[in-house]
Amino acid sequence: MKIIAYGVRKDEEPYFKQWEAAHPEVEVKEVANLLDDSTIDDAKDFDGVVAFQQKPYTASILDKLSSFGVKALSLRNVGVDNVDADALNKNHIKLSNVPAYSPSAIAEFAVTEMMRLLRNTKRYEDKGRHGNLTWAPEIAEEMNQQTVGVYATGRIGRQVVKIVQGFGAKVIAYDPYPNPELKKEGIYVDTPAELYAKSDILTLHAPALKENDHMINDDTIAQMKPGIKIINCARGSLIDTDALIRGLDSGKIAGAALDVYEDEVGIFNVDFGSFDKIPDARLKNLMERDNVLVSPHIAFYTKVAVKNMVEISMTANANLIENGKSDVEVKI
């Protein structure tokens, strides 16, 4: 059995080596380049492909994988929205993902960003760099006084609920498919509009489905409580960036923390050498604001999560090749 892994980063290499040592019957090739039309030929003579979601898996890629005899594609991430479903099914390629590499990692980061916005840490840091160590006027708010709205209560959303409840915050939530245990707690509201209107902080944990594209837009922002703070550690496509900027400019939105961005591919996880060379004016607009926190999609980035992403994806790929099935197989 032979598996090729694309887009392997330095921090992933030790976990690939550990998996290889535990599975000596599998030949593994690791390449640093992402899977695209320019690298697809590297997959010749391999039985399976493990890849990391940053570029789309187009029909041309999937057609060529099929022509090589590859019937198993395993992603080291949750999202499968950039896989061409028609081409995948036409070529009878089985797909797997890593549905839960570390919900705690993302939930903890989301709550960290909430706290940073409440305590104005970015403003204090900016003042400190200029020698200003005064307190006022950056007086803070307390988490225990907030109503935190959680949009979507899957594994990550449920963990966020647990953490912010530990701070003493009031939690409300919306999900078209409510969790039975949380439903017993009575935290669900009936509509997104009600969630927006009642939340001091809104944290998004929805998947990147077509119906969720730009779910935060001018119309939904108009429904929100004045002075709301928005956290997005889910998918950049959930927020209309132009609408967010307008909401910040008007003051309707008091702050935002963005670990994802709708145009992040080719920008996040790249060193441009200086702020001026970042090739995205809207992103720089947000980064320059003292009430906006921007991080380059790092909520997942912990040792536990990276290890799980490698181990689960590699095991799934081997199972798909050998048995034609895996516990983390995805049908799209």
C-alpha positions as CSV (number, residue, x, y, z in Angstrom):
1,M,0.0,0.0,0.0
2,K,1.3,3.4,-1.0
3,I,0.0,6.8,0.3
4,I,1.2,10.3,-0.8
5,A,0.7,13.2,1.6
6,Y,0.5,16.7,0.1
7,G,1.2,20.0,1.8
8,V,3.1,18.5,4.7
9,R,4.4,21.2,7.0
10,K,7.5,21.0,9.3
11,D,5.3,20.8,12.4
12,E,3.5,17.8,11.0
13,E,6.6,15.8,10.0
14,P,7.1,14.2,13.5
15,Y,3.5,12.9,13.5
16,F,3.9,11.5,10.0
17,K,7.0,9.7,11.1
18,Q,5.3,8.3,14.2
19,W,2.4,7.0,12.0
20,E,4.8,5.4,9.5
21,A,6.7,3.7,12.3
22,A,3.5,2.2,13.6
23,H,2.5,1.1,10.1
24,P,5.6,-0.4,8.4
25,E,3.5,-2.2,5.8
26,V,2.5,1.2,4.3
27,E,4.9,3.2,2.1
28,V,4.4,6.9,2.7
29,K,5.7,9.8,0.6
30,E,5.5,13.3,2.1
31,V,5.7,16.4,-0.2
32,A,5.6,20.1,0.9
33,N,3.6,21.3,-2.1
34,L,-0.2,21.5,-2.0
35,L,-2.3,19.3,-4.3
36,D,-3.1,21.1,-7.5
37,D,-2.8,20.7,-11.2
38,S,0.9,21.4,-11.1
39,T,1.6,18.7,-8.5
40,I,-1.0,16.1,-9.4
41,D,1.5,13.9,-11.3
42,D,3.3,13.1,-8.1
43,A,0.4,10.9,-7.2
44,K,1.1,8.4,-10.0
45,D,1.6,4.8,-8.6
46,F,0.0,5.7,-5.3
47,D,-3.1,4.0,-3.9
48,G,-4.3,7.0,-1.8
49,V,-3.9,10.7,-1.3
50,V,-3.8,12.7,2.0
51,A,-4.1,16.4,1.5
52,F,-4.7,19.7,3.4
53,Q,-7.6,22.0,2.4
54,Q,-6.3,25.3,1.0
55,K,-6.9,25.0,-2.7
56,P,-10.0,23.6,-4.5
57,Y,-10.0,19.9,-5.5
58,T,-11.4,20.4,-9.0
59,A,-12.8,18.0,-11.5
60,S,-9.5,18.0,-13.4
61,I,-7.6,16.9,-10.3
62,L,-10.1,14.2,-9.4
63,D,-10.3,13.0,-12.9
64,K,-6.6,12.6,-13.0
65,L,-6.4,10.9,-9.6
66,S,-8.9,8.4,-10.9
67,S,-6.9,7.8,-14.1
68,F,-3.9,7.0,-11.8
69,G,-6.1,4.4,-10.0
70,V,-6.4,6.5,-6.8
71,K,-9.7,5.8,-5.1
72,A,-9.1,7.3,-1.6
73,L,-8.7,11.0,-0.8
74,S,-8.4,11.9,2.9
75,L,-8.4,15.5,4.1
76,R,-6.5,16.6,7.2
77,N,-9.3,19.0,8.1
78,V,-13.0,19.3,8.6
79,G,-14.2,21.2,5.6
80,V,-15.0,19.4,2.3
81,D,-16.7,22.4,0.7
82,N,-13.9,22.8,-1.9
83,V,-14.2,19.3,-3.3
84,D,-16.0,18.9,-6.6
85,A,-18.8,16.5,-5.5
86,D,-19.9,15.6,-9.0
87,A,-16.4,14.7,-10.1
88,L,-15.7,12.8,-6.8
89,N,-18.8,10.6,-7.2
90,K,-18.4,10.2,-11.0
91,N,-14.8,8.8,-10.4
92,H,-16.0,6.7,-7.4
93,I,-13.3,8.2,-5.2
94,K,-14.0,7.8,-1.5
95,L,-13.5,10.9,0.7
96,S,-12.7,11.3,4.4
97,N,-12.1,14.2,6.7
98,V,-11.1,14.8,10.3
99,P,-14.4,15.9,11.9
100,A,-13.0,16.6,15.4
101,Y,-9.3,17.1,15.6
102,S,-9.6,19.3,18.7
103,P,-12.9,21.1,19.4
104,S,-11.3,22.5,22.6
105,A,-8.5,24.2,20.7
106,I,-10.9,26.3,18.6
107,A,-13.3,26.9,21.4
108,E,-10.6,28.1,23.8
109,F,-9.2,30.4,21.1
110,A,-12.7,31.9,20.4
111,V,-13.1,32.6,24.1
112,T,-9.6,34.0,24.4
113,E,-10.5,36.5,21.6
114,M,-13.8,37.4,23.4
115,M,-11.8,38.3,26.5
116,R,-9.2,40.3,24.5
117,L,-12.0,42.4,23.0
118,L,-13.7,42.9,26.4
119,R,-10.4,43.9,28.1
120,N,-9.2,46.1,25.2
121,T,-5.9,44.4,25.1
122,K,-5.0,45.5,21.6
123,R,-5.5,49.2,22.6
124,Y,-3.3,48.8,25.7
125,E,-0.6,47.1,23.6
126,D,-0.6,49.9,21.0
127,K,-0.4,52.5,23.8
128,G,2.5,50.6,25.5
129,R,4.5,50.6,22.3
130,H,4.4,54.3,22.4
131,G,5.4,54.5,26.1
132,N,1.9,55.2,27.3
133,L,1.1,53.1,30.3
134,T,-2.0,54.9,31.4
135,W,-5.4,53.2,32.1
136,A,-8.1,55.5,30.7
137,P,-10.1,55.6,28.6
138,E,-9.8,51.9,27.9
139,I,-12.0,50.8,30.8
140,A,-13.0,47.1,30.3
141,E,-16.1,45.0,30.5
142,E,-16.6,41.7,32.3
143,M,-17.5,38.3,30.8
144,N,-19.9,37.6,33.6
145,Q,-22.1,40.5,32.5
146,Q,-22.4,39.5,28.9
147,T,-25.0,37.6,26.9
148,V,-23.0,35.4,24.6
149,G,-24.8,34.2,21.5
150,V,-23.5,30.9,20.0
151,Y,-24.5,30.3,16.4
152,A,-24.3,26.5,15.8
153,T,-23.8,24.0,18.6
154,G,-21.8,21.2,17.1
155,R,-18.7,19.9,18.9
156,I,-17.0,23.3,19.0
157,G,-20.1,25.4,19.7
158,R,-20.9,23.1,22.7
159,Q,-17.4,23.5,24.1
160,V,-17.7,27.3,23.8
161,V,-21.0,27.1,25.7
162,K,-19.3,25.2,28.5
163,I,-16.4,27.6,28.8
164,V,-18.3,30.8,28.8
165,Q,-20.8,29.4,31.3
166,G,-17.8,28.8,33.5
167,F,-17.2,32.6,33.5
168,G,-20.7,33.2,34.6
169,A,-22.0,34.6,31.3
170,K,-25.5,34.1,30.1
171,V,-25.5,31.9,27.0
172,I,-28.1,31.7,24.3
173,A,-27.8,29.7,21.1
174,Y,-29.3,29.0,17.7
175,D,-29.0,25.8,15.7
176,P,-31.5,24.4,13.1
177,Y,-30.7,21.0,14.7
178,P,-30.6,21.6,18.5
179,N,-28.4,19.5,20.7
180,P,-30.7,17.4,23.0
181,E,-28.6,18.0,26.1
182,L,-28.4,21.8,25.5
183,K,-32.1,21.9,24.7
184,K,-32.8,20.7,28.3
185,E,-30.9,23.8,29.5
186,G,-33.3,26.0,27.7
187,I,-30.6,28.1,26.0
188,Y,-31.9,27.9,22.4
189,V,-33.7,30.8,20.8
190,D,-36.1,30.3,17.9
191,T,-34.5,32.3,15.1
192,P,-31.2,33.8,14.1
193,A,-32.8,37.3,14.4
194,E,-33.6,36.7,18.0
195,L,-30.0,35.5,18.6
196,Y,-28.6,38.7,16.9
197,A,-31.0,41.0,18.8
198,K,-30.1,39.6,22.3
199,S,-26.4,39.0,22.1
200,D,-23.6,41.2,23.4
201,I,-21.1,38.8,21.8
202,L,-21.9,36.7,18.8
203,T,-19.6,33.7,18.1
204,L,-20.0,31.8,14.8
205,H,-19.4,28.0,14.6
206,A,-21.4,27.1,11.5
207,P,-20.0,25.2,8.5
208,A,-19.4,26.7,5.1
209,L,-22.6,25.6,3.4
210,K,-24.2,27.5,0.5
211,E,-27.0,28.6,2.8
212,N,-24.5,30.1,5.2
213,D,-22.6,32.1,2.7
214,H,-22.4,35.7,3.9
215,M,-24.9,35.0,6.7
216,I,-23.5,38.0,8.4
217,N,-24.4,40.8,6.0
218,D,-26.0,44.3,6.0
219,D,-29.5,42.9,6.7
220,T,-28.4,40.6,9.6
221,I,-26.2,43.3,11.1
222,A,-29.2,45.6,11.2
223,Q,-30.9,43.0,13.4
224,M,-28.1,43.0,15.9
225,K,-27.9,44.7,19.3
226,P,-26.0,48.0,19.0
227,G,-22.4,47.5,20.2
228,I,-22.2,43.8,19.4
229,K,-18.9,42.0,19.2
230,I,-18.5,39.3,16.6
231,I,-16.2,36.4,16.8
232,N,-15.5,34.2,13.7
233,C,-13.2,31.1,14.2
234,A,-15.3,29.0,11.7
235,R,-15.2,29.9,8.0
236,G,-14.4,33.2,6.4
237,S,-17.3,32.9,3.9
238,L,-19.8,33.3,6.8
239,I,-19.1,37.1,6.9
240,D,-19.6,39.7,4.1
241,T,-16.4,41.6,4.7
242,D,-17.7,44.9,3.2
243,A,-20.8,44.7,5.4
244,L,-18.6,44.1,8.5
245,I,-16.5,47.1,7.7
246,R,-19.6,49.2,7.3
247,G,-20.9,47.9,10.6
248,L,-17.6,48.8,12.3
249,D,-17.6,52.3,10.7
250,S,-21.1,53.0,11.9
251,G,-20.4,51.8,15.4
252,K,-23.2,49.2,15.3
253,I,-20.4,46.6,15.7
254,A,-18.1,47.5,18.6
255,G,-15.5,45.0,17.8
256,A,-14.6,41.8,15.9
257,A,-12.2,38.9,16.2
258,L,-11.5,37.2,12.9
259,D,-9.4,34.0,12.7
260,V,-10.7,33.4,9.2
261,Y,-11.3,35.6,6.3
262,E,-13.2,35.1,3.1
263,D,-10.2,35.8,0.8
264,E,-7.6,34.1,3.0
265,V,-6.3,31.6,0.5
266,G,-2.9,32.7,-0.6
267,I,-2.6,35.3,2.2
268,F,-2.8,33.5,5.5
269,N,0.3,31.5,6.4
270,V,2.4,33.6,4.1
271,D,5.2,36.0,5.2
272,F,5.0,39.1,3.0
273,G,8.0,40.8,4.7
274,S,6.1,43.9,5.8
275,F,2.6,45.1,6.5
276,D,2.6,47.3,3.4
277,K,3.2,44.3,1.1
278,I,0.1,42.4,2.3
279,P,-1.9,42.4,-1.0
280,D,-5.4,42.9,0.4
281,A,-6.7,46.4,1.2
282,R,-9.8,45.2,3.1
283,L,-7.8,42.9,5.3
284,K,-5.3,45.7,6.1
285,N,-8.3,48.0,6.9
286,L,-9.4,45.5,9.5
287,M,-6.0,44.8,10.9
288,E,-5.3,48.6,11.4
289,R,-8.4,49.0,13.6
290,D,-7.9,49.0,17.4
291,N,-11.1,47.1,18.0
292,V,-10.5,44.3,15.5
293,L,-8.3,41.3,16.1
294,V,-7.1,39.4,13.1
295,S,-5.2,36.1,13.3
296,P,-4.2,33.9,10.3
297,H,-6.4,30.9,10.9
298,I,-4.6,29.6,13.9
299,A,-7.4,28.6,16.3
300,F,-6.8,24.9,15.4
301,Y,-3.1,25.2,15.6
302,T,-2.1,23.2,18.7
303,K,0.1,20.2,19.1
304,V,-2.9,18.0,20.0
305,A,-4.8,19.1,17.0
306,V,-2.0,18.7,14.5
307,K,-1.2,15.3,15.8
308,N,-4.8,14.2,15.5
309,M,-5.2,15.6,12.0
310,V,-2.2,13.6,10.8
311,E,-3.1,10.3,12.6
312,I,-6.8,10.3,11.8
313,S,-6.4,11.2,8.1
314,M,-3.6,8.7,7.5
315,T,-5.5,5.9,9.2
316,A,-8.7,6.8,7.3
317,N,-6.8,6.7,4.0
318,A,-5.3,3.3,4.8
319,N,-8.7,1.9,5.8
320,L,-10.4,3.3,2.6
321,I,-7.7,1.7,0.5
322,E,-7.8,-1.7,2.3
323,N,-11.4,-2.0,3.3
324,G,-13.3,0.5,1.2
325,K,-14.7,2.2,4.3
326,S,-13.7,4.4,7.2
327,D,-15.4,5.8,10.3
328,V,-14.7,9.3,9.1
329,E,-15.8,8.8,5.5
330,V,-17.8,11.7,4.0
331,K,-20.6,11.5,1.4
332,I,-21.0,14.7,-0.6
